[in-house]
C-alpha cells in the first residue's frame, strides 16, 4: 500500500509539472498568435492605404 501511495505521489507530481508546462506554453502561444494577428491587420491596413492612394492618382 505504501508503494502504491509513493507511485501516486510521483504521478501527481509529474502531472502537475506537465500541467504547468502546458499552461505556460498555451499562454505564450496565445500571446504570439495575438501579436501575429495584430501585425497582419496592420499590414492589411497599410496595403489598403497604399492601394487607395494609387487609385486616387
C-alpha positions in Angstrom: 0.0 0.0 0.0 2.9 2.4 0.8 4.5 1.6 -2.5 1.2 2.5 -4.3 1.0 5.8 -2.4 4.5 6.7 -3.4 3.8 5.9 -7.0 0.7 8.0 -6.9 2.7 10.9 -5.4 5.2 10.7 -8.2 2.4 10.6 -10.8 0.7 13.6 -9.2 4.0 15.5 -9.2 4.6 14.6 -12.9 1.0 15.6 -13.8 1.4 18.9 -12.0 4.6 19.6 -13.9 3.0 18.7 -17.2 0.0 21.0 -16.5 2.3 23.9 -15.6 4.3 23.5 -18.8 1.0 23.2 -20.8 -0.4 26.4 -19.2 2.8 28.3 -19.8 3.1 27.2 -23.4 -0.6 27.9 -24.1 -0.2 31.5 -22.7 3.0 32.0 -24.7 1.4 30.8 -27.9 -1.8 32.8 -27.3 0.3 36.0 -27.0 2.3 35.1 -30.1 -1.0 34.5 -32.1 -2.4 37.8 -30.9 0.8 39.6 -31.9 0.7 37.9 -35.4 -3.0 38.9 -35.8 -2.3 42.5 -34.9 0.7 42.5 -37.3 -1.4 41.1 -40.1 -4.1 43.6 -39.5 -1.6 46.5 -39.6 -0.1 45.1 -42.8 -3.5 44.9 -44.4 -4.3 48.5 -43.4 -1.0 49.6 -44.8 -1.6 47.8 -48.1 -5.2 49.1 -48.3 -4.0 52.7 -47.8 -1.3 52.2 -50.5 -3.9 50.8 -52.9 -6.4 53.6 -52.2 -3.6 56.1 -52.7 -2.8 54.6 -56.1 -6.5 54.6 -57.1 -6.8 58.3 -56.2 -3.9 59.2 -58.6 
